[in-house]
Amino acid sequence: MNLPDAFIEKYQQLLGAQSTAFITSFNQPAGKGFRINPTKLDAVKPLVNTKAPIAYVENGYYGAIRGRDIVHTSGGVYSQEPSAMYVGAVVQANPGEMVLDLCAAPGGKSTHIGSQLAGEGLLVANEINPKRAKVLAENIERFGLRNTVVTNNSPEQLAAVWPQKFDKILVDAPCSGEGMFRKDPEATKYWHTTYPAECARRQKDILQSALTMLKPGGTLVYSTCTFSPEEDEQVMAWLLATYPSLTAQTIEKFPGMVAANPTWADGNPDIQKAVRLWPHLIRGEGHFIAKFQLASNTTAPIALAKKTPKKQQVNGQPTKAQMAIFNDFVAQTFKQDPFTWGHLKLQGVYLHEVSDADLPLQGVKVLRNGLNLGTFKKNRFEPDHDLAVTLPQNSFKVQHEVDEVAYQQYLHGDILTLPKPIADHKVFGLLTHEDLGFALGKFVNQQVKNFYPKGLRQ
């Protein structure tokens, strides 16, 4: 790999004797890994290679998963770079907490945090870039996270409406991306000597907004996928110097991980409590992670947001006629009602099951609010793909296991033909492969009408 000369010189000075191993590591293949979705653990484990577990991540393994594999399309696994997985482990969300992943796309860390919540509490996954926010929402959907809100706002916009709302906040900050060089060599072209300092200024703005939204006594995790001290130790030092109510927390160092270096910042010994994952010392692309706790006696937002969002988000109640149609759909499709009726909200013609968490959404651009149930059409209800990858398989009255050929055909968008009818009337059912639900289909006589989302077809 052709690394910039100034980059090489910088890390020769910083790393000394270790610099050769560090620079050489960029010529090695990028590390790959995956996490198993704990809600689908029993079905997935026999289908994947679990011989190389990642010591610091529950249900995490080294290895690659193909996008067409059933474990992927069903939301049974999430492919994620191994060292990045440690960020979610450090957040360590507890069921019932309110958690914000402020810079969340593409969703690896959000799906990890969502798994930790185990359906209790609320995760807000935010991404400022609209295209990346759409990818984030798709990954949240595929992983089957029910108690999650996906938003598309700037950090300061959210800070204006959510002061002191969250128990834990993750800022996996936009950075100079030095840890992405092996995965995306083109990223080296954007690097220049002042780029890390430019990124650090933006990171400080994001952190200021994040602290506004953190509850007293709450936890802030700051991470980057870069090696630059300007964005790592020096940002950590700035936080501790600027906000006396923040206390650095010690992060466990597994073999191959090292403490952050205080001499690369202001010498504060608390900087050693953070962790560095270097690509020449651990199997992965590298990461920096710091963890802080906000004092419990903090009584007011630390910083004021500069902008207020204008877009309004309104959820209404379904009409009696719509509820009658939905009732009929539920009775035909499920063995027993899998929904929390008091949480059903309508946005246009789209029905959602939303969280009861105390989180105002007025003024927030919401891409996804809880579980997408489906759409009201003329005199009928058409279910959303969400139901196939989120609800327990045994909740569906009609389930049909397909072989590999039929599975690939359905992913392509084809209608399936059955040897004989499964149901005596038209009904939506769950299609499974290798005992993993991956799609809904409408069973009509001996055919299964294809309801796999067009945007996901392969």
C-alpha positions in Angstrom: 0.0 0.0 0.0 1.3 3.5 -0.9 1.0 5.4 2.4 1.6 9.2 2.4 5.2 10.0 3.2 4.1 12.4 5.9 2.0 9.7 7.5 4.9 7.3 7.6 7.2 9.9 9.1 4.6 10.9 11.8 4.3 7.4 13.1 8.0 6.7 12.9 8.4 9.5 15.3 5.5 8.4 17.5 6.1 4.7 17.6 9.8 4.5 17.4 10.9 0.8 17.3 7.3 -0.3 16.7 6.8 1.8 13.6 8.2 -0.8 11.2 5.7 -3.4 12.4 2.9 -0.8 12.3 3.7 0.4 8.7 4.2 -3.2 7.5 0.7 -4.2 8.9 -0.9 -2.1 6.2 0.2 -4.6 3.6 -1.7 -7.4 5.4 -5.3 -8.3 4.5 -8.1 -6.4 6.3 -9.5 -8.2 9.3 -13.0 -9.6 9.1 -15.4 -10.7 11.8 -19.1 -11.2 12.7 -21.4 -11.2 15.7 -24.2 -13.6 16.1 -27.6 -12.1 17.0 -28.4 -13.5 20.4 -32.1 -13.8 19.6 -31.1 -16.3 16.9 -28.1 -17.9 18.5 -29.3 -21.6 18.5 -30.2 -21.6 14.8 -27.1 -19.7 13.6 -24.3 -21.4 15.5 -24.5 -24.7 13.5 -24.3 -22.7 10.2 -21.2 -20.6 10.9 -17.5 -21.3 11.8 -17.1 -20.6 15.5 -13.6 -22.0 15.8 -12.1 -18.5 16.2 -14.0 -16.6 18.9 -13.1 -13.0 19.7 -12.1 -13.0 23.3 -13.4 -9.5 24.2 -16.9 -9.8 22.5 -19.7 -12.1 23.4 -20.9 -14.0 20.4 -18.1 -12.4 18.3 -16.0 -14.4 15.8 -13.2 -13.9 13.3 -14.3 -14.8 9.7 -16.3 -13.6 6.8 -20.0 -13.9 6.0 -21.4 -13.5 2.5 -24.3 -11.2 1.9 -26.4 -13.9 0.3 -26.0 -16.3 3.2 -29.1 -17.1 5.1 -27.4 -16.1 8.4 -27.0 -12.6 6.9 -30.4 -12.1 5.2 -32.3 -13.4 8.3 -30.4 -11.0 10.6 -28.7 -13.9 12.3 -25.3 -12.2 12.1 -23.8 -8.8 11.6 -20.5 -8.6 9.8 -18.2 -6.2 11.6 -14.5 -5.4 11.8 -13.1 -7.2 14.9 -11.5 -4.3 16.8 -14.6 -2.1 16.2 -16.6 -4.7 18.1 -14.9 -3.8 21.3 -16.6 -0.4 21.3 -20.1 -1.9 21.9 -18.6 -4.2 24.6 -17.3 -1.1 26.3 -20.6 0.7 26.1 -22.2 -2.3 28.0 -25.8 -1.1 27.8 -28.1 -2.6 30.4 -31.8 -3.6 29.7 -34.1 -0.7 30.5 -31.6 2.1 29.8 -32.0 5.0 27.3 -29.0 4.9 25.0 -27.9 7.1 22.1 -25.5 6.1 19.4 -24.9 9.6 18.0 -22.8 8.8 14.9 -24.3 5.4 14.2 -24.0 4.5 10.5 -23.7 1.8 9.1 -25.0 0.2 12.3 -22.5 -2.3 13.7 -22.2 -0.7 17.1 -26.0 0.1 17.2 -26.9 -3.5 16.6 -24.5 -4.6 19.3 -26.0 -2.1 21.8 -29.5 -3.1 20.8 -28.7 -6.7 21.5 -27.5 -5.7 25.0 -30.8 -4.0 25.7 -32.6 -7.2 25.1 -35.9 -5.5 24.1 -36.0 -3.3 27.2 -35.4 0.4 27.3 -34.7 2.4 24.1 -31.8 2.8 21.6 -31.7 5.9 19.4 -29.4 5.4 16.4 -28.6 8.7 14.7 -26.8 9.6 11.5 -26.4 13.1 10.0 -25.8 11.9 6.4 -29.1 11.0 4.7 -27.7 8.2 2.5 -25.8 6.6 5.4 -28.9 7.1 7.7 -30.9 5.0 5.2 -28.3 2.2 5.3 -28.4 2.4 9.1 -32.2 2.0 9.2 -31.9 -1.0 6.8 -29.3 -2.7 9.1 -31.4 -2.0 12.2 -34.4 -3.6 10.4 -32.5 -6.7 9.3 -31.1 -7.3 12.8 -34.7 -7.3 14.2 -34.3 -4.5 16.8 -37.7 -3.6 18.0 -37.1 -0.9 20.6 -35.0 1.4 18.4 -35.5 4.8 16.9 -33.4 5.8 13.8 -33.0 9.5 13.3 -31.3 11.7 10.7 -30.3 14.9 12.5 -27.2 16.9 13.4 -25.9 16.4 17.0 -26.7 20.0 17.9 -30.3 19.6 16.6 -30.9 16.6 18.9 -29.3 18.4 21.8 -31.9 21.1 21.4 -34.8 18.7 22.1 -33.2 16.0 24.3 -31.2 17.7 27.1 -30.2 15.2 29.8 -32.2 12.3 28.3 -29.8 9.4 28.0 -28.1 7.0 30.4 -25.4 6.2 28.0 -24.1 7.9 24.8 -21.7 6.6 22.3 -19.8 9.0 20.0 -18.0 6.9 17.5 -16.8 10.0 15.9 -16.2 10.9 12.2 -12.4 10.9 12.0 -9.4 10.9 9.6 -10.1 7.2 9.1 -6.5 5.9 9.3 -7.9 2.6 10.6 -9.8 2.2 7.3 -6.7 2.3 5.0 -6.4 -1.5 4.6 -10.1 -1.9 4.0 -10.3 1.2 1.6 -6.9 2.2 0.2 -8.6 5.1 -1.5 -8.9 6.7 1.9 -5.2 7.4 1.9 -5.8 10.1 -0.8 -7.8 12.2 1.6 -5.2 12.2 4.3 -2.9 15.2 4.8 -0.9 16.5 7.7 -3.6 18.9 9.0 -6.5 16.6 8.4 -6.5 15.0 11.9 -6.6 18.5 13.6 -9.5 19.5 11.4 -11.3 16.3 12.4 -10.6 17.0 16.1 -12.3 20.3 15.9 -15.5 18.7 14.6 -15.2 15.9 17.2 -15.2 18.4 20.0 -18.4 20.0 18.6 -20.1 16.7 18.5 -19.0 15.8 22.1 -20.3 19.1 23.3 -23.7 18.3 22.0 -23.5 14.7 23.3 -22.8 16.0 26.9 -25.8 18.2 26.7 -27.9 15.0 26.2 -26.3 12.9 28.9 -28.1 12.4 32.2 -26.3 13.2 35.5 -24.4 10.1 36.4 -24.5 8.9 32.8 -21.8 7.3 30.7 -20.1 8.7 27.6 -18.0 6.5 25.3 -15.8 8.2 22.8 -14.1 6.2 20.0 -12.4 6.6 16.7 -11.1 4.3 14.0 -7.9 6.5 13.6 -4.5 6.4 15.2 -3.9 10.1 15.4 -3.2 11.5 18.9 -4.8 14.8 17.8 -8.2 12.9 17.6 -7.6 10.4 20.4 -5.5 11.3 23.5 -5.7 15.0 22.8 -9.5 15.0 22.5 -9.7 13.0 25.7 -7.4 15.5 27.4 -9.6 18.4 26.2 -12.7 16.7 27.6 -11.2 16.2 31.0 -9.8 19.7 31.1 -12.9 21.4 29.8 -15.5 19.5 31.8 -14.5 18.9 35.5 -17.7 16.9 36.0 -16.4 14.2 33.8 -14.3 11.3 35.2 -12.3 8.9 33.0 -13.2 5.2 33.5 -10.7 2.4 33.2 -11.3 0.1 30.2 -10.2 -3.5 30.5 -7.2 -4.3 28.2 -7.3 -7.7 26.7 -4.1 -9.3 25.3 -2.8 -7.2 22.4 -4.5 -4.0 23.6 -2.5 -1.2 25.2 -3.2 1.9 27.3 -3.6 5.3 25.6 -0.4 7.5 25.9 -0.6 10.6 28.1 2.6 12.0 26.7 0.9 12.4 23.3 -1.5 14.9 25.0 -1.2 17.0 28.2 0.3 14.3 30.4 -2.8 13.7 32.4 -2.3 10.1 33.8 -6.1 9.4 33.5 -5.5 9.2 29.8 -4.0 5.7 30.4 -7.5 4.5 31.3 -8.4 4.6 27.6 -7.5 1.8 25.3 -5.7 1.6 21.9 -6.0 -1.3 19.5 -3.2 -1.3 17.0 -3.3 -3.4 13.8 0.3 -4.7 14.4 -0.6 -5.8 17.9 -4.1 -7.3 17.6 -6.1 -9.0 14.9 -8.1 -6.1 13.5 -7.9 -2.7 11.8 -7.4 -0.7 15.1 -9.4 1.6 17.3 -9.2 4.1 20.1 -11.8 4.0 23.0 -12.3 6.2 26.0 -15.0 6.0 28.6 -16.3 8.7 31.0 -18.8 9.2 33.7 -20.7 12.4 34.3 -21.0 13.5 37.9 -24.4 12.7 39.4 -24.8 16.2 40.9 -24.7 17.9 37.5 -28.0 19.8 37.4 -28.0 21.7 34.1 -27.1 20.9 30.4 -23.3 21.4 30.0 -23.7 23.2 26.6 -26.5 24.9 24.7 -27.4 23.7 21.3 -26.9 26.4 18.6 -29.7 25.2 16.2 -33.1 23.9 16.6 -34.6 21.4 14.1 -37.6 22.5 12.0 -39.0 19.2 10.7 -41.9 17.9 12.7 -42.7 14.2 13.3 -46.2 13.4 14.3 -47.6 10.0 15.1 -51.4 9.5 15.1 -53.9 6.9 16.2 -55.3 4.4 13.7 -59.0 4.8 13.0 -61.6 2.2 14.1 -61.9 1.0 10.5 -58.2 0.6 10.2 -58.0 -1.3 13.5 -60.7 -3.7 12.3 -58.6 -4.4 9.1 -55.5 -4.9 11.2 -57.3 -7.1 13.7 -58.4 -9.3 10.9 -54.8 -9.5 9.5 -53.5 -10.5 13.0 -56.1 -13.2 13.5 -55.4 -14.7 10.1 -51.6 -14.5 10.4 -50.5 -15.2 14.0 -51.2 -18.0 16.5 -51.4 -15.3 19.1 -51.2 -11.5 19.0 -47.5 -10.5 19.1 -48.0 -6.8 19.4 -48.4 -4.3 22.2 -51.6 -2.6 21.2 -51.2 0.5 23.3 -48.1 1.4 21.4 -49.5 1.2 17.9 -49.1 4.5 16.0 -49.9 5.7 12.5 -47.8 7.8 10.3 -49.7 8.4 7.1 -50.7 4.9 6.0 -47.8 3.2 7.8 -48.5 1.5 11.1 -45.7 1.2 13.7 -45.3 -0.4 17.2 -43.4 2.3 19.1 -41.7 2.4 22.5 -43.3 3.8 25.6 -40.1 5.6 26.5 -40.3 9.2 27.5 -38.6 10.7 24.4 -40.3 13.5 22.5 -40.0 13.3 18.7 -41.4 16.6 17.8 -38.8 18.4 15.7 -36.8 15.2 15.0 -36.4 13.7 11.6 -37.3 10.0 12.2 -36.5 7.3 9.7 -37.7 4.5 11.8 -39.7 4.4 15.0 -39.8 1.0 16.7 -41.2 -1.9 14.7 -42.6 -1.3 11.2 -45.8 -3.3 11.0 -47.0 -2.5 7.5 -49.2 -0.4 5.3 -52.9 0.1 5.1 -54.1 -0.4 1.5 -57.7 -0.3 0.2 -59.6 -2.6 2.5 -56.6 -4.6 3.5 -53.3 -4.5 5.4 -50.0 -5.3 3.8 -47.3 -6.4 6.3 -43.8 -5.1 6.4 -40.6 -7.2 5.9 -39.7 -6.2 9.5 -42.1 -8.9 10.8 -40.2 -11.7 9.1 -36.8 -10.9 10.7 -38.1 -9.6 14.1 -41.0 -11.7 15.3 -40.4 -15.2 16.7 -40.9 -17.9 14.0 -43.4 -19.8 16.1 -45.8 -16.8 16.2 -46.8 -17.4 12.6 -49.6 -19.8 11.7 -48.1 -20.6 8.3 -44.4 -21.4 8.1 -42.7 -22.9 5.0 -39.1 -24.2 4.9 -37.5 -23.8 1.5 -34.4 -25.4 0.0 -31.3 -23.6 -1.2 -32.7 -23.3 -4.8 -36.0 -21.8 -3.7 -34.2 -19.6 -1.2 -32.1 -18.1 -4.0 -35.1 -17.7 -6.3 -37.1 -15.9 -3.7 -34.2 -13.5 -3.0 -34.2 -12.8 -6.7 -37.9 -11.8 -6.6 -39.4 -15.0 -8.1 -42.8 -16.5 -7.2 -42.6 -20.0 -5.7 -44.7 -22.9 -6.8 -45.6 -25.5 -4.1 -46.4 -29.2 -4.6 -49.7 -28.7 -2.9 -51.5 -25.8 -1.1 -50.4 -25.1 2.5 -53.4 -23.1 3.5 -57.1 -23.3 2.5 -57.3 -19.5 2.0 -55.1 -16.6 1.1 -52.8 -15.9 4.0 -49.4 -14.3 4.8 -46.8 -16.7 6.2 -43.1 -16.9 7.0 -40.6 -18.4 4.7 -37.6 -20.0 6.4 -34.4 -21.6 5.2 -32.1 -23.6 7.5 -34.7 -22.8 10.2 -34.2 -19.1 10.0 -37.0 -16.8 8.9 -36.0 -14.5 6.1 -39.1 -13.2 4.3 -42.9 -13.0 4.2 -44.9 -14.5 1.4 -48.5 -14.5 0.5 -49.7 -18.1 0.1 -52.3 -18.4 -2.6 -53.3 -21.9 -3.6 -50.1 -23.5 -4.7 -48.1 -20.3 -5.1 -46.2 -18.1 -2.8 -46.4 -14.5 -4.0 -43.1 -12.7 -3.5 -43.0 -10.0 -0.9 -39.3 -9.7 -0.5 -38.4 -6.0 -0.6 -37.3 -4.9 -4.1 -34.4 -2.9 -2.6 -33.0 -6.1 -1.1 -33.4 -8.4 -4.1 -30.3 -10.0 -5.4 
